[in-house]
Amino acid sequence: MNERVALVFEEREYGLTELRSMADGMAGTLVRRGVRPGDRVALMSSNRPEFVVAVQAVWRAGAAVVLFSPAWKRTEAEHALAITRPSHAVGDHPVLAELMPMLHLDDPVESGPAPSVEHDPQSDAVLVFSSGTTGMPKAVRHTHASFGAAVEHWRQVLELTADDRIQVTTPPSHILGILNIITALQTGAWLRLHRRFDLDRMLHHIEADRITVEMAVAPIALAMASHPELESYDLSSLRYIMWGATPVTPSVAETVTRRTGVSWLPAYGASELPVIAGNPIEGARLDSAGRAGPGVELRVVSLDTGEPVAPGETGEIQARAESLMAGYLPEEATEGAFTDGWYRTGDVGSVDADGWVRLTDRSKEMIKVRGFQVAPAEVEAVLHGHPAVADCAVFGVPDAASGEAIVAAVATHAPVGPEELIALVGERLASYKRPSEVLLVPEIPRLPSGKVLRRVLKERHGRTSDH
């Protein structure tokens, strides 16, 4: 009897038994290389089946996997190594290979039984990176217990079963990517992994593979809505398209539904708490992120007093659940993340009397570009390094294609062109952190405390872009 296909990549199919024996073999190799229970192993890889194998191999060796974005440049990888201190590395990326000895995913792995390691549910399983408002990204620590709970909650929100067929086009090093992959494998759903995002290829495979659940973020939704030949694809196998990472743009979602007949399932999560809220599949709404996810408690507190507010009133959304992260690295970053055991999301919104969540704003200064978090301070640090820059401030403005676009206001004391500054950021940081616009200004508005008045800069930008 043929085993069911678990994972497909390009033309190659993998059954669960084959994936398991590949993971066992790699786990044995890692142990022979000195990986011990409780160690951390860095993984920097392109989208490929061996990424999935490596995650499971690290777990079988009793270690935690630290997911590095393949978009990172050397500076970002060095920062990640400094705060997570992995003892070993696996991957296919030259940036990581230059920084520490790396087991290459193309190296042959001997098959053999996996090392037998008993997992402590409270030990770390996976570390993903989330930018803080104070500069470089922080590592979010998930234990086997918290990540396992998140997988189960996601399965329930999606109502995923072994009959479902899904595809992953987003980077698996991001919380949504790894969550989708592990949830599909543990549910027994059929999963196609894509090397990179390509809209026509994604649409082709919905039709060819009879995909039932599609994952999207704002740029994918926008690309679908504006695709001149969207109607030429048969998308009738889809139960819904999940919209995550940013609040839904109703006009875009409605256009896709009108042209394809497929409805949307808005959901809301964070690296720190992967499934905060989700819509019901029957009766999903575009004006809400849904209701609290399974096992998640939500409250809204006043931005001024920190006291809980009445249903429907606006404030910071806070959450607690068994799927909540264990904390950040560096550890001192964890201090401000919680209030009395509640995780402070930094998102501003409301929860009405029936539990529907609406998101309106970010209380933190984060800029969300194509679902990725960008910290203004990280981009500002690069700009400050240019000899002509006297002062600068970075902020986000709404952008139909990316959710938000990055704008840098720069005061100079020597002539420099915007293109040169944009190129400088592009050399040092991942491409999604590059400003789309540089405004040369006489000075950066600041409070006496030195805090940048980003609101003032946004208003000025709005006025100039209206003309």
Beta strands, then each sheet from edge to edge (+ up, - down):
strand 1: 5-9
strand 2: 12-15
strand 3: 40-44
strand 4: 64-68
strand 5: 88-91
strand 6: 102-104
strand 7: 124-131
strand 8: 137-143
strand 9: 165-168
strand 10: 190-193
strand 11: 213-216
strand 12: 240-243
strand 13: 264-268
strand 14: 277-278
strand 15: 291-292
strand 16: 297-301
strand 17: 315-320
strand 18: 327-329
strand 19: 338-339
strand 20: 342-351
strand 21: 357-362
strand 22: 367-369
strand 23: 372-374
strand 24: 389-399
strand 25: 403-412
strand 26: 437-440
sheet 1: 2+ 1- 10- 9-
sheet 2: 6+ 5+ 3+ 4+ 7+ 8- 18+
sheet 3: 11+ 12+ 13+ 14- 15+
sheet 4: 16+ 17- 20+ 19-
sheet 5: 16+ 17- 20+ 21-
sheet 6: 22+ 23-
sheet 7: 24+ 25- 26-
end
